[in-house]
Amino acid sequence: GAVLFMAFVQATVFAAPHYPFFALPQDYDAAIDWLNQNTRPSDVVLSLNPEINIVLPLYTHNKVFFAADGQPTISDYPFELNARRLWQSFRLLGADQDLFMRDLFAPVRFHWSDMLAGRHRGEIEKDSLNTMLFFGPSKEKSREVLKKTKGNPLEAECDYVWYGRLEKQYAPAFPAKSAPWRKIYQNHSVMLYQNVRPRP
């Protein structure tokens, strides 16, 4: 009994500081649940957050606007077209592309001790972009493809925008007054916007 109790205490002490970063936040879970219950299977959701682009197809019937990882070993969708979709995401959000490029190729500052220091989850998501978004190729190849495609976004539309911590950092003025977005859901850390202009 004592051994089991000590094991439980040790597991709890280890899990407590890690849980906020490895478990899905409740706000994310609630927004995902709303999408799953209130959207069509063919609807496309745009998010800059690689974690969201991974979990949305798992926990909803929605599609994502661009892949979290476009490597040939994982996806048959061309890496260059996925990069063009990323730039189209920035165009639709009115996001800061230059700031994103600087952050994407900056040295990764994340360390496990950051969790114990109480760093905000959104900060760690931002710092981890260069390992989460294009996991696999070298930074040099990623930089080359992103620079090549930056001025050539893939013309495409989405049905919904996931506007969370990461999106706010790059597109704080979203949505523009002239943009076709209507807020349809909000919780503490996530807002969902619907495109009121039907996709062709």
N, C-alpha and C positions, 0 to 999 in steps of 0.2 A: 504494500500500500504506500509506504513512504517513498519507494523508488518511483512509482507512478506519479505521485504528487510532485516530486522534484522534477520529473520529466515534463509534467504539465506546466509548472512554473517556468522552467527554462524555455519551453516552446512559446509561452505567452510573452516572456520578456523579449525574445527574439522577434516575434511576429508583430508586436505592437508598433514599433517605429517603421516597419516595412510595409504594413498593410495599406496605408494611404497611397503607396506608389505601385503596388502590385495588384491590388484589388481595384475594380471599377468603382469610381466615386458614385455615390447615390444620385447626384444630379445627372451624371452621364446615363446611369441606368434608367432614370425616370424619363429622360428625353428620348432614349432609344426605345423604350416601351411605348411612348406616345407615337413615334414614327411607325412602329410596327402595327399599331392599332388604327392609325388614321391615314395611312397612305396606300397607294396602289403598288402592286408588285413591280410595275414597270418604272416607278419613280426613281429619279437619280438624285442623290444627296451629295453636296459639295462640302468638304471640310479640308483644311490644311493639316489637320492633326493626323499623323500616321497611325496612331493608336485607334482613333475613331474609324479610319478607313479600313482597318483590319477587322474591328468588331462589328461594324454595321452589317456586312453581309452574313455574319454568323448569327446575329440576334434579331435581325429584321429580314423582311423580304425585299428590301431596297437594294439598288445598285449604287456604287460610289463613282464619283466623277473621275478620279484618277487613282491608280493603284498605289498602295504604300510601298510596294516593291515590284518593279517591273523587269526583274531579271529573267533571262531565257529559261533558267532552271526552274522558275516558279510560274511564269506567265508566258503565254505565246503572244502577248500584245507587245509590239515593238517598243523598246526602251525610249527611242526618240519621240514617238507619238505620245507616250506617257508624259515625257517632259513638256511637250507642247500643251498637253492638257493641264499640267501644273501652271504654266504661264497663263492659260485661259482662266484658270481659277483666280489668279491674281487680278486679271482684267475685270472679271465679274465682281470681285470684292472691292476693287479700287485699292488694292494692297500695295505696300512699298516693296517693289521687287529688288531694289538695290540693297535695302536693309536685310532682306531675306538672304541674298547671296552672301553678304558679309557674315551673317550668322551661320549659314550652312557650312561655310568652309573655315570658320574660326576653330581654334583648338577646342576640343570638348572639355568643358570645365566640370562636368558631372563626376562626382565621386560618391561612393556609398556613404561616406561620413556626412554628406550633405543632407541625407535623410534624418540623421540624428540631430543635425543642426537646425532642423525645422524649415528647410527651404520649401518654397511654394511649389506645388506640383507643376503649375504652368511654367515656371522658370526651368524646371528640369526637362519638361517636354521640349522647350525651345532649345536648350543646350544639346539635346540628344538628336536634333533633326538630322545632322550629317551622318549618324549611324542608323537611324530608323527609316528615313525616307528613301534613300537609294542604297540600301544594304547590299553589299556584294562587290560592285566595281570600285576601282581606285578613285580617290578624290580627283585625280587628274582627268580621268575619263568622264566622271560626272560633271566636273567643271566645263570640260570641252563641249559636252552635249548641251548643257544648260545655256552656255554662252551662245552656241550655235542656234538654239531654238528660241532664245529670249524674245526676239522681235518677230516671231512667227507662231503665235498661239494657235492652237487648233480650234477652229470655229465650232463651238458646241454650246448647248444650253443645259441647265440643270433645273430640277423642279423645286429643290429645297436647299437652303444653306444652313449648315451647322455653325453657329457663331458662338464659339467658346473662348477660353482663355488665350489659346494660341492665335486664333483669328483676330482677336482684339489687339494683339500686339502689333500685327502687321497691317490691319485695316481698321484703325480706331474710328474712322469717319463713316464706316458702313452702317446703313445703306445710304447712298446718295439720294437726294430728294427726287431726282428724275429716274431713279432705278426702279424696276418692276418688282419690288420686294414688299411683302406684307408680313409683319410679325404675327405668328399664330401660336407660339408657345414660348414660355419663359419660366426658368427657375433661377436659383441663386447664381449659377455659373454658366448656363447654356441658354441661348435664344435660338429658336428655329424660325426661319423666314421662308415663305412660299413665293415662288415665282408666279405672279399674277398674269404673266404673258405666256400663253400656252406654247409648248414646244411644237415646232412644225412636224 
